[in-house]
């Protein structure tokens, strides 16, 4: 097995090269093994994918920190690739909660993780600016104290909560960078000009979420030309798997046919990926 410290160095180097890399987003150990068998260079958990697998709603604090970290640890143990995690808002509102989550994330073998500025409260979905920055600063202090590079991602969630304010998003990302974040992320950005502006407004690597329904189909190369250094899929692979499952289940119960089987992999093909 590759040591955590070695994975951390590899993961940091991926963010420093000129061409962007795509980070695969598994939701369990099995999907992690499949992504590992392909050409992915690193993985990161998906909070939505985990919530769906548990039969719960994402973004509602329905998954505990202990459950999320147990899931992350199972993924770490299923691969030799560097693994980061979607750590939502740090599983608590206080800066100390975000800091403790980063400490625990490192303990289960993770080499990166994201903290977002979304509160989980529909009535007040985004933390006030100063509080959001304090939370990232606390998380960054722990990340920098670790004996290996830990890629702390700071997420500005405006665009996912009906607040498409580019200036405010950039203001937050710049403040998160000053607070010590290693990677910056504003999920929901889709317009090339907005992505380019964000990348030009900060000096740390920028992660962009792709695979959103109805969003422009930018390629990895095009995103690199815009300044992006890391590309994630979020819950995209999980949603793709559930979509295929739903189509197959509906065909059987509604039509009484089994045509879905023609599009499935053989058990032997899947077994080879889990070897």
N, C-alpha and C positions, 0 to 999 in steps of 0.2 A: 504493500500500500504506500502511496505517496504521502509524505508527512504534511501536516497542515501548514507548516511554515513554508514548505516548498510550493504548495498550491497557492499560498498567498503571494509569493513572489511572481509566480506565473500569471496570476490574475491581475496583479498590478501592471505587469508588462503589457498585457493585452490592451489596457487603457492608454498606454503611452505610445503605441505604434500609430503610424499615419493612417492606415486604412481601418475602417470600423470593423468590429466583430459583432456577430449575432449571438446573444446569450439565450440558450434554450430554457424554456420554462416548464418543467415537469410538475405534476401535482402529487406524485407518489413515487415509491422506489421503482415500480415497474416502468413508468413512463421515463424515469431518469435513466434506466438501463437502455431503453430504446434510443434516447437522444445520445447517449454515450457511444452507442454502436454506429452512429452516423459521424458527421464531421464537426460537431459542435465542440468548442474549445472550453466552454464554461457553462454552468447552469445556475438558475435562480428559481426559487420557489414562487408560486403564485397563490396569493391569499384567496382569490376568487375560486381558483381550481380546487384548493383544499376545501373551502366551504361547500362547494358543489358536491364534492365526494363524500362529505359528511351529511349531506341533505340539509344544509343551512344556507341562510342568506349572507352574502358577502357585505362587508362594510357596516355591519350592525353589531359588532362586538360579540358575535355569536360563536366565534372560535377563540379560545383562551390562548394566552401566551404559551402555556405548557403544551397545549395541543399543537400549536404552530411549530414550536421548537422540536417536539418529538417527530413531527412530520419532516422537518428539515434534517434532523439527525438521520432518519431512515434514508433520505436521499443522499446525504454525505456518505453513508456506509455502502450505498449501492454503486458508487462511481469513484474513479480516481481523478475526475475533473474537479477544478475549483468550484465550490458551491457558495452562492450568496442567498439571501432570503428577503422576501417581501415581509417586512415586520410591521406593516400598517402604521399606526400612530405611536408605536412603542408600547401598546397595551396599557395605556394610562395617560393622563393629561399633564402630569407634572414633568419637569425636566429630569427629575430623578428616575421616573419610570422609563423614559427613553434611554437613559444611561444604563440602567440595570438590564434592559433588554439587549443592548449591545454586548454587555459583559456575558450574559447567558448565551447569546448567539455564538460568541467565540468559544465558549465551553463545549458546545455540541459539534464543533468542527467547521463552522462557517468561516469564510474569509471575506465576507462582505454582507451588507444588509442595508435596507432603506428605511428611513423614518419620514413619514409624510406629515403635512400640516393640516390634514383633515381631522375633524373632531369626532366624527361618527354621529353627530347630532344634526338631524335634518333641519332643525330650526336655526342652527348656527354652525354651518358645516366647516368653516375654516377658522383656525386659531387666529387671534389677533397677532399682528405683525411681530411685536416685541416678544411675545410669549413663544411664537413659532421659532424665532431665532434662538431664544434661550434653550429650547428643547434640543435643537441641533448642536448648539455649543456643548451642552452636557453630554450628548452622545459622542461628539467628536473627541472630547477629553478622554473618554474611556477608550475609544478606538485608537487614539494615539499612544495610549499607555501600554498597549499590547505588545508582545515581543515579536510581532510580525506585522506587515502592512495589512490593515483591514480597510477595505474600500467602503466607506460610509457614503451612502447615497441620500441626498436631501431632496425630497419631493415637494413641489409646489402644485397643489391639487385644484387650483381655480377652475381650470377648463373642464374637469370632470364633475363640477358642481354648479354648472350654469353661470360661471363668472369668467367669460372669455376676455379678460383684461390683460393684454400682453405687457403693458407697462408695469402693472402690479406684480405680475409673474416674474418679470426680469428683476424687479426690485428685491423680491424675496430670494430668488436664486443668487443674486449678487451678495445679499446678506448672509445666506447660508454658506457661500464660498468663504467669506471672511470669518465665519464662525467655525470653520474647520472641515466642512464636507469635502470628500475626495471626488465625488461625482455629483452632477446636478441633473435633475429630471423634472419635466413638467408634462406628465401624461395628458393626452388629449390634444396636443398640438398636431395639426395635420397640414396646414398650409406651408409650402416650401419657404415662402418669404418669412414666415414667423419662425420657423425652425432655424433658418440662416441667421436671423436677428438675434435669437437666443444664444446660439453658439458663438456669435461674435461679441456678445455682451459679457461673457465670462471667460476665465482662463482655464478652469477645470474641465475635464471631459464631460460631455453631455450625452445622456441616454435619451433615446426617443422610442416611444411605444408605437409599434406597427401592428397591423392585423385588425384594426377597428373597422367595423362594418360601415361601408359608405365613404371611407376616407380615401384620399388619393393613393394610388398604388405606386408609391415611390420605391425604387430598387435600392439595394444595399449600396451600389455604386453612386446613385444619385444622392443618397443620404450622406455618404462620405464627402461628396463635393459640397454639400451644405455645411459641413463642419462637424457632423455627428461622429462620435467615437464608439458608441455602444448602442445596439439595437435590441430591444426586448419585445417579446410577443405577449407578455402578460398572461391572461387567461385564454388566449387565442387557440392554443393547441387543445386545451381542455374543452373549450366550446366546440371545436371541430370534432373531437371524439364524441361528445354528447349529442351533437347534431346527427352524426352517422348512426349512433345508437337509436336515437329517436326515430329516424327515417326507417330503420330496419324494424323496430318494434311496431311502428304504425302499419308498415306493409303487412306484417304477419297478422295483426289483429283486425285490420280494416279490410284487407284484400284476400287474406288467406293464402298468400303466395310467399315464396322464400327466395326471391331474386337477389336479395341483399347479399346472399352467400357468395355470389359470383365476384363480388368486389372485395371480399375479405382475404386476409393473408392465411396461409396454411399454418396450422399449429407448429409445424416444424420450423417455419420461418421465424415465428415469434420466439420459439424455444432457443433458437440460435442467438437471438439478441439478448436473451437472459442468461446466457452461459457465463 
